[in-house]
């Protein structure tokens, strides 16, 4: 068989027609291509099409095909010459595509280009509907479940007359809440009465590829579309675009109405009108009350394109487009500069394209897709979209990020969705998935915590302790803003949750700059000092106790030795010692002493972890608490104990509790190989997803916080860390893939580890990995040389950029190659 007709010819990354490629592949693999068979016209055509796609070259192929047909029909003796000619053509173009071609030979499957030009086996989902586009003919009856649009700085719910800006709060202490800002894009599109006379069709769609919400109206005479988006690259901008396209032969003017609910007023800010700026309306003001007594009230400036009550397509126009822009900033110079940028982008036709490119870049580095149940696929895409929307631009300068609240930037006014405060939800539930894809965005979370260090120190002093006490509810200053004192005083596990995020960041990136000039060491060591001052020595039990706390399970308070709280305290102290050694800092002896001697409640007789001292098996619990010892905390325990914890607490967990709970149970069962049971528990999460735009509610009955990013974060972790078995450890990224039968393949693109970007595919009993070449947004550190080490066989497989590898689906780890110690900067 000529080498260029081997089965590798099926690996054609440039092909776009999957069905034709499958047919080409089938013919290529039949024995009729052996030397003793006559080359038929059809077979030759298929070979040439495969070769054409393989090389990506299109020049002169019609001539080649024609001459080849003449050869087959009339010149049998030219058959050998034909082989030689095709071999020459193939070799010539293969040299030009050498790197691309040989990057696919290692995978004897159909391939596609994923990420930035790197190949994994093809996702074979033939679903005709794009799972990234959520479409409906009817909007949800409850406006809370309209899609939120955000970009890490600005956020609002479509059609809503209120928007929010990150870091802008009003009210002091427990009265602090996100300041409601008036949104000029609170506009609904409709047709005038004349146009409504005919057949009228509405459709609404959220395209998560692009972050654009579109309302379309269609009649026999016009197609009208209203598009809304928060700009992904220029975060100070909101945009509305209206497009009218004439249908049919009528040349009458066509008018649409723009019904606005906008009023330039707010309960939180006293706005003053300013002179128009370049034809745009302009208001500015300050919040009425600072977060801290004597503090500065933030300023807000809003400039927007005036919105007319109607738009008309003139008789001589086939179509027309209008653009409306809102710029929001903290000063006059800044808001005017951002509005100028918007005008320039509009003039250059680059306003929407620059937004689309930013979303394309985000998705290229953080994709989680599967071939399996449609509802699961849509749920994962929705979770990723809303979570990415809560984080800043990849190109935004550090220092402006205001953290992530449970309901995101679209929510959080007074008395609503936890008032826009930042909880452990950010560090424990949302951060891990983002950290696995984008170290830069993960670092923004850590930098937010660093900026609140002074407030955390004040919190500790007020409670009579040393070090840092991060607030249970945080705004800008880091001082406690929880309306009810008991949570701020007792739910102290937040300290350990914050340090665990820092620890994972270091293990994923080895970016020591975050802990030196980035001041991360102040956080870690300040928390360690707090724990040492907070514990009490028990002479009776000969260990340290933490008394009077509220565990994550908020049905209980003023309990002693919460097993979750004590465990995160232990790990915080151990990490403080580890970091001190790396930075050659003299760690106090007490850090290690308390870590070694702190009590971790355990029932030796029943082989399970009681939630706290005095907890009786069978007592009702609110949410995931003790089950989080295994993941994300990683407390060592036997499979028997892990199983007992899961079984005991699953039976008594409130079925109406918060949405993130069942994801943690699913991860636990996946650790034990109970894939079906994990899937059953994960199904419970779907009750919290409110269609058609995949917006989550905190509770399964639709109550509680909306756009509940905490629940989305837990759900993502169940797949991203559960089905893959990913565990972030000191010297490796461990994995143990396990997927249910109804998922035929799981594809994850953009995993970041030690300065590298990786694409993964789990299919059947095989795992495919490719290390990207020249990966962007993989962290601040120089890429380390990596290898796969399989647990059972000990096989080591080096990961070479651009070269895919395949291995059996089993446990293992990604780690530095032997001897690659220089990746630790000192």
N, C-alpha and C positions, 0 to 999 in steps of 0.2 A: 504494500500500500504506500503510495507516495506520502511523505511526511506531512504535507500541507493538507491532506484529506483525513488526518487522524481525528479522533473524537474531540481533540482540543479545539477544532474549528467551531464547535458550538459555543465557545466562550467569546461572545461578540459584544463588547461593552457599548458599542455605539448604536446597536439596533434599537428601534423604537416600537416595532410591531412584534409583540410577543408571540402571537399565534403563528406568524410566518416563521419566526425563528425556531419555534418548537418543531414545525414541519421540516425545516432545513436540518435540524439536529437529528430527527428520526431517520431521514434518508441517509445522512452522512454516516450513521452508525450501522447501516445495513451492509451485508456482505457484497452487494452488487457493486461496491466501489473497489473490489479487489481487482488485480491485474488481469484475471482471466475472464472478466465480464466486459461486455460492450458498454461504452459510455453513451447513454441516451441523452436526448435533448433536455429532458426534464432534469436529469441528474446533473448535467453540466450547468444548467441554469442555477440550480440550487447551490452548487459549489461556488459559482462565481458570485452569487448574492452573498453567501457566507464570507467569501474572501473580501468582497467590497465592504461589508460591515466591519470586518475584522481590521482592515487597514484604515477605514474611515475615508478612503479616497473615492471620488466619483468620476474623475476625468477619464474619457475614452472607453468607458465600459460598454457603451452600445456597440462600438467597433469590435471590441474583444468578443462580445457575445455573438455578434453576427458572423465574424470569421470562424468562431468555434462551431457554429451550426453548420457552416459549409464543410468544415473539416470532418464532422461526424457523419454527415450524409454522403459525401462524395469522395472523401479521401481517407480511406481507412489507414493507408500507410502513413498518414500524417499524425496518427494518434500519438505516437511517441514524441513527435515534435511538439504537439500540443501540451503534453505533460511538462516538457522542458520549458516552454514559454510561460506556462502558468507558474511553474516553480520559480522562474526568474522574476516574474512580476511580484509574486508573493514575497520572495526574499528581499526585493528592493524596498517594498513598502513596509515589510516587517522591520527592516533596519531603522526606518523612520519612526516606527512605533514600538521600538524595542522594549522600552520600559513598561509601556502600557500592556503590550502583549504578554510579556513574561510575568507580569504581576498577576495574570489570570491562570497560568498553566497549572498552578499548584492546587486549584480547586476544580475538580472535574464535574462542575455543575454549570448551569446557566448563571450568568453574572449580570450585575448592573452597576452603574457608577453610583457610589454612595459617598456622602460627605463631599470632600473636595477631590474628586477624581479617583477614589480608591475603591476597590471592588470587593464585594462580599457576594455570596450566592444570592440569586434573585429571590426577592419576596414574590410569592406566586399568588397573592390574593387577587382574584379576578372580579371583586365587587365593583359594580359599575358606578356606584355612588361614591363620591369623594368623601372619606370619613372626616376630613379636615373642615368641611363646610356644613354648618348646622342650619338647616332651612325649614321654614314653616310658612303656612298661609295665614295662621292666626297667632297673634301675640299672646303670651301668658296672661291670664286674668289677674294674677298678682303681679303688680309692677316691680316688686322686689326681685323677681326672677328674670327681668330684662337683662341683657348682657352688659356687664361692666367693661369699660374700656380704660386702660391705664398704661403708663409707661415708666413707672418708678418714681415719677415726680408729680404728675397730674393724674387724676382719676375721676370718673363719673359713670353714671348709669345712663344708657342711651335714653333720650327724650327727657331725662331728668333736668330740673332747673337748679340743681345743686351740684357743684364739683368740689374736689378737695385738692390741696397742695401738700406734698410731703413736708413735714416739719412745721406746719402752721397750725398751732393749737390756740384755743381761747379758754380762759378760766384758770384759776389758781388751785393747786393741790388736787384734791379729789373732785373738783369741779372742772378740771381740765378735759377738753375734748377737741376733736378736729373742728377747725373753724369752717363753717359752711360758706362757700363762695358762690355767688350767682353765676350760672352758666349761660352764656349767650346762645349756645347751640341747643337750647331746649325747644326744638322746632319739629313739628310734624308736617309732612307733605301730604297734600290732597289735591284733587282736581276740582275745578269749578263745576257748577251745576250743569252747564251745557255739556261738558265732557263726560260727566257721570251718566248721561242719558243712555249711552251704549253699554256694552258688556265691559265690566271692570274686574280686573284680576290683581290681587295684592300678593306679594311674596316678601318675606323677610329672611335675611341670611346673615350669619356671622362666619366670615372666612378666616379661620384661625391660621391659615398660611400667611395671611397678610395683616391680620388685626383690623379688618375693615367690616363694619356693619352696614348692610345695604337694604333699603326699602325700595321695592320696585312696584310701579303701577303700570298696567298694560291695558290699553283699549284698542279699538280698531284704528284709531288715528295717531296714537302716541305711545311711546315707552318712556316713562319717567323713572329716574332712579336717584335716590338720595343716599349718599355715602358719608359715614361718620367714622373718624379715627383720631386717636391720640398719637401724635407723631412719634415714631419709635427712635429716630435718630436725633431729632430736635425736640427734647422732652418738654420745652416750655410752650409747645404749640398744640392746639386742638384744631381740627379741620372738618368742614362740611363741604361736600361737593354735590351739585345737582346737575344731572344730564337729561336733556330732552331730545328724543329722536323721533322724527315724524314717520308715521306709517301710512301706507296707502297713497292715494293720489290727491287728497284734499290739500288745498293751499290756504286754508283758513288759519288765522292766528290761534295758537293753543296756549292756554294759561293754566298754571298750577298755583295753588295757594300754599303759603308757608305760615302755619299757625304757630306762633311763638308764645311760650309761657314765661319768657325771661323778664325779670325786673331787676334793675341794678341795685339791689338791696340785700342786706344780710343781718341776721340777728347777732352775729359775732363781730362784725366789722362795720364801722361807720364810714361809708364810702362818700367821697366827694368827687364831683364831676370836674374834669380837666378839659382844656381846649382840645378839640379834635386833633389827631395826629395823622397826617397824610390821608385825610378822609375817613379815618377810623375813629370810633368812639373810645373814650378813655376815662376810667375811674380809678381812684386809688384811696387807700385807707389803712388803718391799723386795727388789730384786734383790741378789744376793750379791756382785757385783763391778762396780765402776764402769768406764766406758769408758776413762777416763783415770786414772792413778794419783793418788790423793788426791781424786778427784772425788766427786760426790754420787751415790748409788745411787737411782734413781727408785722412788717408792712406787706401789703399786697397791691400790685398794680396790674390792671387788666386793660388791654387794648384789643378791640375786635372790629371786624368788618360789619357795618350795619346790615341788618337783614331786612329786606323789603317784604311786604305782605304777600306779594305774588311775583311770579316770573312768567315771561311770555316768549314763546317761540314764534318769531315773525313769519309772515306768509312766504317770504323768499328764503327762509332758512330750512335746511334739511335736519339740522341738529344744532344744539348749542349747549355750552357748559358754563356753569358759574361756580366760583370758589369763595368760601367764607372762612376766615381764619381768626382764631383767638390766641393771643399771646398773654402769658401770665408770668410774672416775675416779682422779685422783692424790691426793686428800685425802678426809678424812671428811666435811667440810662439803660438798664438791662432789658426792660420790657420793650422799649423802643428799638433796641438792637435786635431783639428776637423777632419783632414784627417786620423790621426791615429785611431780615433774613427770609421770612416767609414771602414777602413781596418779591424778592429776588428769585426765590425758588419757583414761584408761580410764573414769573416772567420768562424763566428759562425752561418751563415745562418740567421741572424737577421736584416739585413738592411731593407728589405721590410716589414717583420712582425712588426718591431717596428714602422714603418710609418703607417701601417694599424691599429695598436692598437690605435695610437694617433687619427686617424680620427674616429675610432669606438667610442672612448671616447667622442669626440666632438659631434658627432651625437646623442649619447645617452642622452646628456644633452641639446639638442637644435633641436628638430624635429618639423616640421610644415608640416602636410600632410592632404589631403582631399580626399574624394570620390566624384568625380564630373568631370568637363571638363578636359580632358587630358592636353590641352595646359596650363590651369591654374595650374594644379599640377606640370608640368614640370617647369613652370616659377618660382613657389615658391621654388622648390628644387634648381634650378639654382641660384636664388638670395641668398638663404641661403648659398650655397656652396661658391660662390664668396665673399660674405661678411665675412664668417668665415675665408676664405683664407687670408683676408687682416689683420687679427688680430694675435697676437703672440700665441705661444704655451701656453697651460695651465700650463706647468711646467717651463716656462722660467722665469728667475730672472727678477724682475722689473728694470726699468731704461734704457732699450735698445729700447723701442718702439718709432718709429719715426712718429707716427700719420698715418692717412689714407687720401689719396688724392682722388679726384673724380674718377680718372682712376686706382687707386690702384698702386701697385709696378711694374706691368708689363709695365706701361706707364709713361710718364712725362719727356722726354728729352727736350732739348731746343726747344721752340716754339710748343710743342706738349702736349695735354691733361693737360693744365694749369700748365705745367712745373713741375708737381709732388708736387705742393704746397698743404698745408692743409687749407681748408676753413671752413665755417660754416657747410658745407656738412657733415663733420665728426660728429659734435656735435648735429645737428638737424635732419639729415636724416639717418645716419648710426647707430649712438649710441643707439637710443631708443630700437631697436630690440635686439641688442647685450646685452644691459643692462638688459632686461627682462629675458634673459637666463643665462648670465654669469657675475655676479658682478665683478669677477676677471679681465675679459677682459674690462669691462666698466671702472674699476679703472685705467687700463692702459691708456685710453684716458684722464682721468683727470690728471694723473701723467705727461703725455706729456704736458698738459697746464701749470702745476705747474713749469715744467722745463723751460718754456718760460716767466716766470714772469719778469725777469730782462729786457728782450726785450720789454715786454708790458709796463713796467714803462717808458722806454726810448721813446716809441711811444707817450705816453701821454704827456711827458715833451716837446717833439718836437712840439706838437700841442698846447701847452700852457695850458694844463689841469693837474689836479691832478690824483692820483691813477693809474690805469692800463688801457691801451687801447690795447686789443689784435689785432694782425694784421689781416687784411682781408685775406691776403695770408701769410702763415707761413711756415718756413722751420725748422731750428734747434734752432736758437737764440731767436726767438720770435719777432725779429724786422721785420718791414714791408718789404716784398719782392715783392709786386705787381708791375708789370712793369708800370702801369698807376697810377699816384698819386691820382686821384680823388676817386678811390675805397677805398684806404686805409684811405683817409681823411673823406669820407662821409658815407661809408657803416658800420656804427658803431653799428648796431644791433648785430654784431658778439659778442660784450661784453655780451649782454643778452642771446644769444644762448649758450655761454660757461657756464654761471652760471645756466641756466636751466638744463643742463646736471648734474652739481654738485647737484642741488636740487633733481632731480629724483633719483640720486644714494643714497642720504641720506634717502629718503622716502622708497626706495626699500630694503635697507640694514640696516639702522640705524648704520652704521659703522662710528663712530665718529673719529676713528683714521685717516681717510682720511683728516679730517679737523683740526687735532691737529698736530701730528708728520708728517702727510702727507702734511701739509701746505695748505690744501684747503681753510682754513679760509682767508689766504692772498689773494687768488683769489677773493673770494666773497666780502670781505671788500674793496679791491682795486678797484673793479668794481663799488661798491657803491660810493666811493669817486669820481670816474670819472664822474658818472652821476650827482652828486651834483654840480660839477664844470662845467659841460657841459650845464646844463639847464639855461634858461633865464626866469625871472619873467615877466609876462604880467600884467601890472596894469589895462589894459582895461578888460581883461577876468578873472582876478583874479586867474590865474593858471600858472603853469610852462610850458614853451615851449622848444622844442629841434629844433633848426634852422639849415638849410643848410645841409640836409642829403640826402643820396640815400637809398630808401627803398629796400626790397628784389626784388621788381619789378624794374629792372635796366634800364627800358626805361625812367625813370625819375631821375633827380638829382637836388641837391641844393633846395630841397623842405623843407617845414616846417611841423613839427608834423606828420611825418609818423606814421600811426596808429599802425603798427606792431612794429616799433622802440620804440615808447613811451610806448607801453604795456609791452614789454620785459624789458624796463628800470624800470617800476613800479614794476614788479614782482621781478626783481633783488634786488631792494631796500628793498622790504618786506621780502625777504628771508635773506638778510643781517641782518635785525633786529631780525628775528627768530633765526638765527644761533648765534648771539651775546647773546641772552637770554640763549640758551642752554649751551654756553661756559662761561657764566657769564662775558661777555666782555661789557664794557660801550659803547653802540652804540651812535654815534652823533645824536642829535635830528633831524638834517637835513635829515637823511635817511628816516625817517617816514614822515616828513613834505613834502618832494618832492614826495614821493610815493603817499601820499594822494591827492596832488594838481596838479599832472601832467595831462596835457590835453590828453584825449582820444577822437579823433574826432568822432562825431556822428551826423547824420542828423535826427533831431527829426521829421521833416515833412515826409520824405520818409522811415524812420525807417531802416536805414542801416548805415554802417561805411564807410565813404569816405576814400580812401587810404591815403590821406594827405590833408592838408589845400589847398583849391582851386581846388581839384579834381572834375571834372564834370562827372556825371553819363554818361556812354557810352564811356569814353575814353579807348583806347586800353591798355591792360596790358600784360606784358611778361609772368608771371608765378604766381603760388600760392603766395599770399601775405596776403591780408585782410582775406581771408577764413581761414588762420591759426590762427586767434584769437580764434576760437572755439576749434580747435585741431591743434597743440599740446599745445597752450598757456593756454587754459581753461578760457578765459575771460567770466565771467557770462553774459548771454544775454537771451532774450526770444526766444522761437522757431520761432516766426515771424521774428525777426531780423536775426536769423541764416539763415532762409530760404531766406530772401531778399539778404543777403550777397552772398549766394551761387548762386542764380539766376542772380543777377546783374553782378557778375564777371565772371561767366561761359560764359555768352554771349559775353564778350569782351576779353577773354583770347586768346592769340596767339595760334592757333592750332599747330604751329610748334615750340612751346616753349619747355623748358627742360622737361625731362621725368618724373620728380617726381611730377609734378603739379597735374595730374588727380587723383593720390592717395589721395591727401588732399581733393579734392572735394568729392571723394567717401566716405571718413570717415565722412564728414559733412552730406551727405545724409543718411548715415546709422544711425547717431545720431537722425535724424528725422523720422526714420522708412521707408525711401524710398529705399528699398532694390534693386528693379529693376533699378532705376535710378543710384544708386551707381554702380551696375554691368555694366551698359552701359558706364559709365565714366571710369571704370577700364579697360574695353576692349580697350580703346584708347591707353593704355600703351603697348599693344602687338605690335604696330607698331614700337616700339623702340627695340624690341627683334630680334636680327639678328641670324637666325639659321645657322647651326644645333646645335651649342653649347651653345645657350641661352645667348650669349654675348650682352649686352645692348649698344646702342648708345645714345648719349645725345639728339639728334634730331630724329624725326620719319623718316626722309629721309636717315638716316645712317650717317649723318654728326656730327661734334662735337666730344667730348671726347668719347672714346670707353672703354669697360669694365666699363660703367658708374655706379659706385657703388651708387651714389646719387640717380639715378632713381630707382635702385633696392631697396634701403632703403625706399624710398617713397612707392613703391609697396608693400613691406613686411608690412609696417605699416598699409596700407589699409586693409590687411587681419588680421594681428596680433592684431591691436588695433581697427580696424573697425568692422570686423565680430564678435569679442568677446566683443567689447565695453570696453576693458581694459582701465582704466585711473589710472595713478599713482598719488595718493593723499597723503596728510600728514599723515593720520591715517589709510589708507586702500588702497587696490587694488580693485577699483570698476570694475564691469563688467555689460554688457547688451548685451547678445548674440543675433545676428540677421544674419542669413545666407539665401542666395537665394535658390529657389526651386531646382536649378540644382546641388546644393551641398547637398548631403544626410548626410554627417558627416564631421566634422572638428576635427582633433586630434592634440593637441599641447603637447609635452612632454618636461619637463625640466624648466617650469616657476619657477624662483627664487623669493622668497619673504621672507624677515626677517629670513634669515638663513635656509630656507626650499626649497625643490624642489617639484613641483607639476606637475602632468599630468592631462590634461583636454581633454574631448571629448564632443562635441556638436553634438547631433543626434536628428533630429526631434524636438520634444517639450521637450526634456530632456537634462540635463547636468550631466556629470559624472566627479568627481574629485577624485584623490587619492594622498595623501601626501606620498612621498617616505620615506622609512626607511634608515637612515644612509646616507643621500644624500651627494655626493661630489660636490665641486665647487659651493656651494650655497652662498658663501660669507665668510667674516671674522668674523661674529658675531655668537653668540650662537643662535640656533633655538628658535624662539618664539612659544608658543602654539597659534594655529590659529583656526578660526571658519568661517563658511559661515553665513552671515546674509542676508536674502531675503528682498527686499524692500517692496513689497506689503503686505506680511503677517507678517513680522517681525520675521519669524522663524529663530532660531539659530541652526546651525548644527556644532558640533565640528569636526575638522579634526584630525584624529588619524593616525599616520604613519602606512601604510600598510593596512588601512581599507578604501575601496572606499565608496563614498557617491553619492547619486542620488537625484536630485531635479528638479522641473519644470523649463523650460527655461524662466527665467525672470531676471529682474535687481536685483543686490545685490552687496555685497562686501565681500572680504576676509580681515579679521582684526584680531588683537590679541583678545584672549578670555578676557572676562570682568575681569579687575583687573590685567592683565598681564603687569604691567608697568615696570617691571625690565628689559625689553628688551632695554630700553633706557640707555646705559652706560653713566655715568656722570664723 
